[in-house]
Amino acid sequence: MSAPLQPLGDYIVAVSEEAEAKTASGIFLPENAQEKPKTAKVVAVGKDAKQVKTGDRIVYKSYSTTEIKVGREEYILVKEEDVLATVK
C-alpha cells in the first residue's frame, strides 16, 4: 500500500490497526467500549525519520496524532519522537 501523502521532516504516515471487537473470553464489545488502537502500520516516512521505515508496525502515543481521511482510507500522521516502539 502506498500512501497518497508524503510526510515532511520526521513525520510518519501510518494506518491504524483495528481495535479488538471481542474479548479473550468471547464477549463482543460495543464500538464505544473498544480500546482505541495504539498500533499502526507505517506506509510512508519523512526524509528526517531515522529509526522507523515503511512497512514497520509501530506503537505510538494515542493523543499525539493527526487523523486524515483521503478517499476511503484513513491515515494518521505522527512525529517520530511520539513513536514508542516497533513491533516485531
Biopython code that builds the backbone (N, CA, C, O; Angstrom):
import numpy as np
from Bio.PDB.StructureBuilder import StructureBuilder

atoms = [
    (1, "MET", "N", (0.858, -1.171, 0.000)),
    (1, "MET", "CA", (0.000, 0.000, 0.000)),
    (1, "MET", "C", (0.898, 1.226, 0.000)),
    (1, "MET", "O", (1.777, 1.355, 0.853)),
    (2, "SER", "N", (0.688, 2.104, -0.928)),
    (2, "SER", "CA", (1.439, 3.350, -0.921)),
    (2, "SER", "C", (0.511, 4.468, -0.474)),
    (2, "SER", "O", (-0.684, 4.458, -0.769)),
    (3, "ALA", "N", (1.066, 5.411, 0.227)),
    (3, "ALA", "CA", (0.260, 6.498, 0.775)),
    (3, "ALA", "C", (0.174, 7.637, -0.237)),
    (3, "ALA", "O", (1.156, 7.943, -0.913)),
    (4, "PRO", "N", (-0.995, 8.266, -0.342)),
    (4, "PRO", "CA", (-1.123, 9.435, -1.206)),
    (4, "PRO", "C", (-0.538, 10.682, -0.554)),
    (4, "PRO", "O", (-0.592, 11.770, -1.127)),
    (5, "LEU", "N", (0.014, 10.526, 0.628)),
    (5, "LEU", "CA", (0.620, 11.632, 1.374)),
    (5, "LEU", "C", (2.118, 11.398, 1.472)),
    (5, "LEU", "O", (2.552, 10.273, 1.721)),
    (6, "GLN", "N", (2.913, 12.439, 1.282)),
    (6, "GLN", "CA", (4.350, 12.352, 1.501)),
    (6, "GLN", "C", (4.669, 13.202, 2.729)),
    (6, "GLN", "O", (4.596, 14.429, 2.665)),
    (7, "PRO", "N", (5.021, 12.563, 3.849)),
    (7, "PRO", "CA", (5.289, 13.323, 5.072)),
    (7, "PRO", "C", (6.572, 14.137, 4.959)),
    (7, "PRO", "O", (7.506, 13.761, 4.251)),
    (8, "LEU", "N", (6.596, 15.244, 5.661)),
    (8, "LEU", "CA", (7.760, 16.116, 5.700)),
    (8, "LEU", "C", (8.520, 15.916, 7.011)),
    (8, "LEU", "O", (7.948, 15.475, 8.008)),
    (9, "GLY", "N", (9.801, 16.241, 6.999)),
    (9, "GLY", "CA", (10.603, 16.163, 8.215)),
    (9, "GLY", "C", (10.633, 14.768, 8.796)),
    (9, "GLY", "O", (10.910, 13.796, 8.093)),
    (10, "ASP", "N", (10.341, 14.673, 10.101)),
    (10, "ASP", "CA", (10.359, 13.372, 10.773)),
    (10, "ASP", "C", (8.956, 12.825, 11.012)),
    (10, "ASP", "O", (8.747, 12.004, 11.905)),
    (11, "TYR", "N", (7.998, 13.284, 10.211)),
    (11, "TYR", "CA", (6.635, 12.756, 10.337)),
    (11, "TYR", "C", (6.518, 11.396, 9.661)),
    (11, "TYR", "O", (7.256, 11.073, 8.730)),
    (12, "ILE", "N", (5.571, 10.613, 10.158)),
    (12, "ILE", "CA", (5.313, 9.270, 9.661)),
    (12, "ILE", "C", (3.842, 9.177, 9.313)),
    (12, "ILE", "O", (2.995, 9.639, 10.078)),
    (13, "VAL", "N", (3.520, 8.580, 8.158)),
    (13, "VAL", "CA", (2.138, 8.310, 7.780)),
    (13, "VAL", "C", (1.902, 6.827, 8.029)),
    (13, "VAL", "O", (2.678, 5.982, 7.583)),
    (14, "ALA", "N", (0.826, 6.517, 8.745)),
    (14, "ALA", "CA", (0.532, 5.126, 9.090)),
    (14, "ALA", "C", (-0.969, 4.885, 9.044)),
    (14, "ALA", "O", (-1.766, 5.823, 9.025)),
    (15, "VAL", "N", (-1.337, 3.604, 9.026)),
    (15, "VAL", "CA", (-2.737, 3.194, 9.066)),
    (15, "VAL", "C", (-2.957, 2.469, 10.386)),
    (15, "VAL", "O", (-2.301, 1.466, 10.666)),
    (16, "SER", "N", (-3.889, 2.980, 11.201)),
    (16, "SER", "CA", (-4.186, 2.359, 12.500)),
    (16, "SER", "C", (-4.753, 0.964, 12.306)),
    (16, "SER", "O", (-5.515, 0.700, 11.375)),
    (17, "GLU", "N", (-4.362, 0.083, 13.207)),
    (17, "GLU", "CA", (-4.907, -1.268, 13.186)),
    (17, "GLU", "C", (-6.242, -1.271, 13.911)),
    (17, "GLU", "O", (-6.469, -0.468, 14.817)),
    (18, "GLU", "N", (-7.113, -2.168, 13.513)),
    (18, "GLU", "CA", (-8.458, -2.240, 14.080)),
    (18, "GLU", "C", (-8.426, -2.647, 15.545)),
    (18, "GLU", "O", (-7.613, -3.476, 15.953)),
    (19, "ALA", "N", (-9.314, -2.060, 16.326)),
    (19, "ALA", "CA", (-9.449, -2.424, 17.735)),
    (19, "ALA", "C", (-10.129, -3.790, 17.829)),
    (19, "ALA", "O", (-10.934, -4.164, 16.976)),
    (20, "GLU", "N", (-9.790, -4.505, 18.864)),
    (20, "GLU", "CA", (-10.412, -5.813, 19.077)),
    (20, "GLU", "C", (-11.895, -5.637, 19.371)),
    (20, "GLU", "O", (-12.273, -4.830, 20.220)),
    (21, "ALA", "N", (-12.723, -6.382, 18.678)),
    (21, "ALA", "CA", (-14.165, -6.296, 18.872)),
    (21, "ALA", "C", (-14.657, -7.371, 19.851)),
    (21, "ALA", "O", (-15.825, -7.383, 20.240)),
    (22, "LYS", "N", (-13.753, -8.265, 20.240)),
    (22, "LYS", "CA", (-14.142, -9.373, 21.105)),
    (22, "LYS", "C", (-13.063, -9.570, 22.156)),
    (22, "LYS", "O", (-11.872, -9.466, 21.863)),
    (23, "THR", "N", (-13.486, -9.854, 23.386)),
    (23, "THR", "CA", (-12.525, -10.105, 24.463)),
    (23, "THR", "C", (-11.966, -11.517, 24.329)),
    (23, "THR", "O", (-12.441, -12.307, 23.514)),
    (24, "ALA", "N", (-10.963, -11.825, 25.127)),
    (24, "ALA", "CA", (-10.354, -13.152, 25.112)),
    (24, "ALA", "C", (-11.360, -14.236, 25.496)),
    (24, "ALA", "O", (-11.241, -15.381, 25.058)),
    (25, "SER", "N", (-12.354, -13.874, 26.318)),
    (25, "SER", "CA", (-13.357, -14.850, 26.736)),
    (25, "SER", "C", (-14.514, -14.960, 25.751)),
    (25, "SER", "O", (-15.432, -15.750, 25.973)),
    (26, "GLY", "N", (-14.491, -14.190, 24.673)),
    (26, "GLY", "CA", (-15.508, -14.319, 23.633)),
    (26, "GLY", "C", (-16.645, -13.320, 23.705)),
    (26, "GLY", "O", (-17.606, -13.440, 22.946)),
    (27, "ILE", "N", (-16.569, -12.347, 24.584)),
    (27, "ILE", "CA", (-17.626, -11.343, 24.708)),
    (27, "ILE", "C", (-17.383, -10.251, 23.671)),
    (27, "ILE", "O", (-16.283, -9.704, 23.586)),
    (28, "PHE", "N", (-18.419, -9.930, 22.876)),
    (28, "PHE", "CA", (-18.309, -8.876, 21.876)),
    (28, "PHE", "C", (-18.496, -7.515, 22.537)),
    (28, "PHE", "O", (-19.402, -7.330, 23.349)),
    (29, "LEU", "N", (-17.641, -6.572, 22.184)),
    (29, "LEU", "CA", (-17.685, -5.239, 22.771)),
    (29, "LEU", "C", (-18.377, -4.263, 21.826)),
    (29, "LEU", "O", (-18.143, -4.306, 20.618)),
    (30, "PRO", "N", (-19.227, -3.386, 22.357)),
    (30, "PRO", "CA", (-19.780, -2.334, 21.505)),
    (30, "PRO", "C", (-18.662, -1.376, 21.109)),
    (30, "PRO", "O", (-17.643, -1.291, 21.795)),
    (31, "GLU", "N", (-18.848, -0.662, 20.014)),
    (31, "GLU", "CA", (-17.786, 0.197, 19.482)),
    (31, "GLU", "C", (-17.281, 1.220, 20.489)),
    (31, "GLU", "O", (-16.080, 1.488, 20.538)),
    (32, "ASN", "N", (-18.176, 1.801, 21.299)),
    (32, "ASN", "CA", (-17.740, 2.830, 22.244)),
    (32, "ASN", "C", (-16.970, 2.248, 23.430)),
    (32, "ASN", "O", (-16.349, 3.007, 24.175)),
    (33, "ALA", "N", (-16.989, 0.933, 23.630)),
    (33, "ALA", "CA", (-16.257, 0.315, 24.734)),
    (33, "ALA", "C", (-14.910, -0.245, 24.283)),
    (33, "ALA", "O", (-14.100, -0.659, 25.112)),
    (34, "GLN", "N", (-14.670, -0.260, 22.977)),
    (34, "GLN", "CA", (-13.417, -0.791, 22.471)),
    (34, "GLN", "C", (-12.282, 0.185, 22.741)),
    (34, "GLN", "O", (-12.440, 1.402, 22.646)),
    (35, "GLU", "N", (-11.152, -0.377, 23.073)),
    (35, "GLU", "CA", (-9.972, 0.453, 23.314)),
    (35, "GLU", "C", (-9.448, 0.979, 21.990)),
    (35, "GLU", "O", (-9.401, 0.246, 21.002)),
    (36, "LYS", "N", (-9.053, 2.242, 21.964)),
    (36, "LYS", "CA", (-8.506, 2.821, 20.733)),
    (36, "LYS", "C", (-7.220, 2.090, 20.375)),
    (36, "LYS", "O", (-6.413, 1.778, 21.250)),
    (37, "PRO", "N", (-7.031, 1.820, 19.099)),
    (37, "PRO", "CA", (-5.793, 1.149, 18.704)),
    (37, "PRO", "C", (-4.590, 2.051, 18.934)),
    (37, "PRO", "O", (-4.653, 3.262, 18.722)),
    (38, "LYS", "N", (-3.511, 1.451, 19.365)),
    (38, "LYS", "CA", (-2.286, 2.204, 19.594)),
    (38, "LYS", "C", (-1.161, 1.624, 18.763)),
    (38, "LYS", "O", (0.009, 1.947, 18.973)),
    (39, "THR", "N", (-1.518, 0.762, 17.811)),
    (39, "THR", "CA", (-0.540, 0.227, 16.879)),
    (39, "THR", "C", (-0.986, 0.576, 15.468)),
    (39, "THR", "O", (-2.176, 0.721, 15.188)),
    (40, "ALA", "N", (-0.008, 0.705, 14.592)),
    (40, "ALA", "CA", (-0.308, 1.076, 13.219)),
    (40, "ALA", "C", (0.778, 0.532, 12.307)),
    (40, "ALA", "O", (1.884, 0.219, 12.747)),
    (41, "LYS", "N", (0.439, 0.425, 11.017)),
    (41, "LYS", "CA", (1.412, 0.010, 10.004)),
    (41, "LYS", "C", (1.883, 1.249, 9.261)),
    (41, "LYS", "O", (1.069, 2.034, 8.776)),
    (42, "VAL", "N", (3.192, 1.425, 9.172)),
    (42, "VAL", "CA", (3.787, 2.594, 8.524)),
    (42, "VAL", "C", (3.704, 2.430, 7.008)),
    (42, "VAL", "O", (4.107, 1.402, 6.465)),
    (43, "VAL", "N", (3.175, 3.460, 6.325)),
    (43, "VAL", "CA", (3.072, 3.424, 4.868)),
    (43, "VAL", "C", (3.978, 4.451, 4.189)),
    (43, "VAL", "O", (4.227, 4.343, 2.988)),
    (44, "ALA", "N", (4.478, 5.445, 4.929)),
    (44, "ALA", "CA", (5.417, 6.424, 4.379)),
    (44, "ALA", "C", (6.133, 7.120, 5.532)),
    (44, "ALA", "O", (5.566, 7.305, 6.609)),
    (45, "VAL", "N", (7.382, 7.503, 5.293)),
    (45, "VAL", "CA", (8.154, 8.232, 6.306)),
    (45, "VAL", "C", (8.791, 9.465, 5.671)),
    (45, "VAL", "O", (9.129, 9.471, 4.488)),
    (46, "GLY", "N", (8.945, 10.501, 6.480)),
    (46, "GLY", "CA", (9.624, 11.711, 6.037)),
    (46, "GLY", "C", (11.119, 11.487, 5.933)),
    (46, "GLY", "O", (11.644, 10.523, 6.491)),
    (47, "LYS", "N", (11.811, 12.369, 5.223)),
    (47, "LYS", "CA", (13.245, 12.187, 4.965)),
    (47, "LYS", "C", (14.102, 12.287, 6.220)),
    (47, "LYS", "O", (15.234, 11.805, 6.225)),
    (48, "ASP", "N", (13.586, 12.904, 7.287)),
    (48, "ASP", "CA", (14.367, 13.038, 8.512)),
    (48, "ASP", "C", (14.108, 11.932, 9.537)),
    (48, "ASP", "O", (14.734, 11.923, 10.596)),
    (49, "ALA", "N", (13.201, 11.007, 9.243)),
    (49, "ALA", "CA", (12.944, 9.888, 10.160)),
    (49, "ALA", "C", (14.148, 8.956, 10.127)),
    (49, "ALA", "O", (14.592, 8.552, 9.053)),
    (50, "LYS", "N", (14.677, 8.613, 11.294)),
    (50, "LYS", "CA", (15.907, 7.847, 11.358)),
    (50, "LYS", "C", (15.710, 6.382, 11.746)),
    (50, "LYS", "O", (16.445, 5.516, 11.269)),
    (51, "GLN", "N", (14.725, 6.092, 12.607)),
    (51, "GLN", "CA", (14.616, 4.736, 13.139)),
    (51, "GLN", "C", (13.402, 3.966, 12.640)),
    (51, "GLN", "O", (13.313, 2.758, 12.862)),
    (52, "VAL", "N", (12.481, 4.622, 11.980)),
    (52, "VAL", "CA", (11.264, 3.960, 11.503)),
    (52, "VAL", "C", (11.299, 3.947, 9.994)),
    (52, "VAL", "O", (11.684, 4.932, 9.364)),
    (53, "LYS", "N", (10.887, 2.809, 9.403)),
    (53, "LYS", "CA", (10.862, 2.719, 7.950)),
    (53, "LYS", "C", (9.511, 2.180, 7.479)),
    (53, "LYS", "O", (8.745, 1.616, 8.260)),
    (54, "THR", "N", (9.241, 2.363, 6.209)),
    (54, "THR", "CA", (7.998, 1.893, 5.615)),
    (54, "THR", "C", (7.864, 0.386, 5.830)),
    (54, "THR", "O", (8.822, -0.362, 5.638)),
    (55, "GLY", "N", (6.672, -0.052, 6.227)),
    (55, "GLY", "CA", (6.415, -1.465, 6.482)),
    (55, "GLY", "C", (6.484, -1.850, 7.946)),
    (55, "GLY", "O", (5.988, -2.912, 8.321)),
    (56, "ASP", "N", (7.085, -1.016, 8.786)),
    (56, "ASP", "CA", (7.169, -1.303, 10.225)),
    (56, "ASP", "C", (5.786, -1.212, 10.858)),
    (56, "ASP", "O", (4.917, -0.483, 10.381)),
    (57, "ARG", "N", (5.599, -1.961, 11.936)),
    (57, "ARG", "CA", (4.428, -1.782, 12.804)),
    (57, "ARG", "C", (4.926, -1.029, 14.016)),
    (57, "ARG", "O", (5.955, -1.378, 14.596)),
    (58, "ILE", "N", (4.193, 0.008, 14.400)),
    (58, "ILE", "CA", (4.642, 0.877, 15.483)),
    (58, "ILE", "C", (3.616, 0.951, 16.610)),
    (58, "ILE", "O", (2.424, 0.724, 16.404)),
    (59, "VAL", "N", (4.105, 1.270, 17.799)),
    (59, "VAL", "CA", (3.279, 1.615, 18.950)),
    (59, "VAL", "C", (3.504, 3.105, 19.164)),
    (59, "VAL", "O", (4.645, 3.564, 19.218)),
    (60, "TYR", "N", (2.416, 3.862, 19.284)),
    (60, "TYR", "CA", (2.545, 5.313, 19.360)),
    (60, "TYR", "C", (1.692, 5.875, 20.478)),
    (60, "TYR", "O", (0.778, 5.218, 20.977)),
    (61, "LYS", "N", (2.009, 7.118, 20.866)),
    (61, "LYS", "CA", (1.206, 7.822, 21.866)),
    (61, "LYS", "C", (-0.141, 8.138, 21.225)),
    (61, "LYS", "O", (-0.187, 8.770, 20.169)),
    (62, "SER", "N", (-1.224, 7.713, 21.839)),
    (62, "SER", "CA", (-2.540, 7.797, 21.194)),
    (62, "SER", "C", (-3.068, 9.211, 21.025)),
    (62, "SER", "O", (-3.908, 9.439, 20.155)),
    (63, "TYR", "N", (-2.615, 10.158, 21.811)),
    (63, "TYR", "CA", (-3.151, 11.518, 21.703)),
    (63, "TYR", "C", (-2.195, 12.465, 20.995)),
    (63, "TYR", "O", (-2.345, 13.683, 21.089)),
    (64, "SER", "N", (-1.218, 11.920, 20.291)),
    (64, "SER", "CA", (-0.234, 12.768, 19.630)),
    (64, "SER", "C", (-0.313, 12.671, 18.106)),
    (64, "SER", "O", (0.650, 13.003, 17.416)),
    (65, "THR", "N", (-1.435, 12.227, 17.583)),
    (65, "THR", "CA", (-1.558, 12.025, 16.145)),
    (65, "THR", "C", (-2.520, 13.022, 15.515)),
    (65, "THR", "O", (-3.342, 13.641, 16.190)),
    (66, "THR", "N", (-2.393, 13.155, 14.210)),
    (66, "THR", "CA", (-3.346, 13.907, 13.403)),
    (66, "THR", "C", (-3.981, 12.910, 12.460)),
    (66, "THR", "O", (-3.277, 12.203, 11.740)),
    (67, "GLU", "N", (-5.319, 12.842, 12.454)),
    (67, "GLU", "CA", (-6.024, 11.895, 11.596)),
    (67, "GLU", "C", (-6.452, 12.592, 10.315)),
    (67, "GLU", "O", (-6.966, 13.710, 10.342)),
    (68, "ILE", "N", (-6.231, 11.911, 9.187)),
    (68, "ILE", "CA", (-6.573, 12.457, 7.874)),
    (68, "ILE", "C", (-7.249, 11.371, 7.061)),
    (68, "ILE", "O", (-6.803, 10.224, 7.051)),
    (69, "LYS", "N", (-8.329, 11.734, 6.379)),
    (69, "LYS", "CA", (-9.017, 10.797, 5.507)),
    (69, "LYS", "C", (-8.783, 11.232, 4.066)),
    (69, "LYS", "O", (-9.076, 12.368, 3.695)),
    (70, "VAL", "N", (-8.256, 10.322, 3.262)),
    (70, "VAL", "CA", (-8.031, 10.566, 1.835)),
    (70, "VAL", "C", (-8.779, 9.477, 1.088)),
    (70, "VAL", "O", (-8.436, 8.298, 1.175)),
    (71, "GLY", "N", (-9.808, 9.886, 0.353)),
    (71, "GLY", "CA", (-10.657, 8.888, -0.302)),
    (71, "GLY", "C", (-11.381, 8.092, 0.763)),
    (71, "GLY", "O", (-12.035, 8.667, 1.634)),
    (72, "ARG", "N", (-11.272, 6.782, 0.702)),
    (72, "ARG", "CA", (-11.919, 5.918, 1.698)),
    (72, "ARG", "C", (-10.973, 5.493, 2.811)),
    (72, "ARG", "O", (-11.399, 4.895, 3.799)),
    (73, "GLU", "N", (-9.716, 5.793, 2.656)),
    (73, "GLU", "CA", (-8.717, 5.343, 3.619)),
    (73, "GLU", "C", (-8.432, 6.420, 4.661)),
    (73, "GLU", "O", (-8.360, 7.606, 4.342)),
    (74, "GLU", "N", (-8.270, 5.986, 5.917)),
    (74, "GLU", "CA", (-7.918, 6.903, 6.997)),
    (74, "GLU", "C", (-6.466, 6.684, 7.388)),
    (74, "GLU", "O", (-6.024, 5.552, 7.582)),
    (75, "TYR", "N", (-5.735, 7.779, 7.502)),
    (75, "TYR", "CA", (-4.322, 7.738, 7.858)),
    (75, "TYR", "C", (-4.106, 8.538, 9.128)),
    (75, "TYR", "O", (-4.913, 9.393, 9.491)),
    (76, "ILE", "N", (-3.003, 8.242, 9.795)),
    (76, "ILE", "CA", (-2.583, 9.066, 10.923)),
    (76, "ILE", "C", (-1.202, 9.630, 10.598)),
    (76, "ILE", "O", (-0.386, 8.975, 9.949)),
    (77, "LEU", "N", (-0.959, 10.835, 11.052)),
    (77, "LEU", "CA", (0.364, 11.455, 10.978)),
    (77, "LEU", "C", (0.893, 11.536, 12.401)),
    (77, "LEU", "O", (0.216, 12.041, 13.297)),
    (78, "VAL", "N", (2.096, 11.040, 12.600)),
    (78, "VAL", "CA", (2.696, 11.049, 13.927)),
    (78, "VAL", "C", (4.173, 11.411, 13.787)),
    (78, "VAL", "O", (4.840, 10.966, 12.854)),
    (79, "LYS", "N", (4.677, 12.216, 14.713)),
    (79, "LYS", "CA", (6.101, 12.554, 14.703)),
    (79, "LYS", "C", (6.896, 11.342, 15.198)),
    (79, "LYS", "O", (6.427, 10.580, 16.043)),
    (80, "GLU", "N", (8.092, 11.181, 14.662)),
    (80, "GLU", "CA", (8.910, 10.034, 15.056)),
    (80, "GLU", "C", (9.165, 10.023, 16.565)),
    (80, "GLU", "O", (9.257, 8.948, 17.156)),
    (81, "GLU", "N", (9.282, 11.180, 17.196)),
    (81, "GLU", "CA", (9.530, 11.229, 18.641)),
    (81, "GLU", "C", (8.346, 10.700, 19.458)),
    (81, "GLU", "O", (8.509, 10.369, 20.632)),
    (82, "ASP", "N", (7.151, 10.618, 18.846)),
    (82, "ASP", "CA", (5.971, 10.092, 19.537)),
    (82, "ASP", "C", (5.763, 8.604, 19.299)),
    (82, "ASP", "O", (4.791, 8.026, 19.787)),
    (83, "VAL", "N", (6.665, 7.984, 18.556)),
    (83, "VAL", "CA", (6.640, 6.531, 18.365)),
    (83, "VAL", "C", (7.386, 5.921, 19.546)),
    (83, "VAL", "O", (8.539, 6.259, 19.815)),
    (84, "LEU", "N", (6.703, 5.016, 20.243)),
    (84, "LEU", "CA", (7.278, 4.423, 21.449)),
    (84, "LEU", "C", (8.100, 3.171, 21.154)),
    (84, "LEU", "O", (9.083, 2.896, 21.843)),
    (85, "ALA", "N", (7.694, 2.398, 20.114)),
    (85, "ALA", "CA", (8.398, 1.147, 19.804)),
    (85, "ALA", "C", (7.956, 0.639, 18.442)),
    (85, "ALA", "O", (6.932, 1.058, 17.901)),
    (86, "THR", "N", (8.748, -0.271, 17.906)),
    (86, "THR", "CA", (8.327, -1.008, 16.716)),
    (86, "THR", "C", (7.975, -2.420, 17.182)),
    (86, "THR", "O", (8.542, -2.927, 18.150)),
    (87, "VAL", "N", (7.039, -3.040, 16.483)),
    (87, "VAL", "CA", (6.576, -4.384, 16.836)),
    (87, "VAL", "C", (7.176, -5.370, 15.861)),
    (87, "VAL", "O", (7.098, -5.179, 14.648)),
    (88, "LYS", "N", (7.774, -6.419, 16.384)),
    (88, "LYS", "CA", (8.410, -7.432, 15.523)),
    (88, "LYS", "C", (7.439, -8.511, 15.153)),
    (88, "LYS", "O", (7.797, -9.445, 14.435)),
]
sb = StructureBuilder()
sb.init_structure("model")
sb.init_model(0)
sb.init_chain("A")
sb.init_seg("    ")
for serial, (resi, resn, name, xyz) in enumerate(atoms, 1):
    if name == "N":
        sb.init_residue(resn, " ", resi, " ")
    sb.init_atom(name, np.array(xyz, "f"), 0.0, 1.0, " ", f" {name:<3s}", serial, name[0])
structure = sb.get_structure()
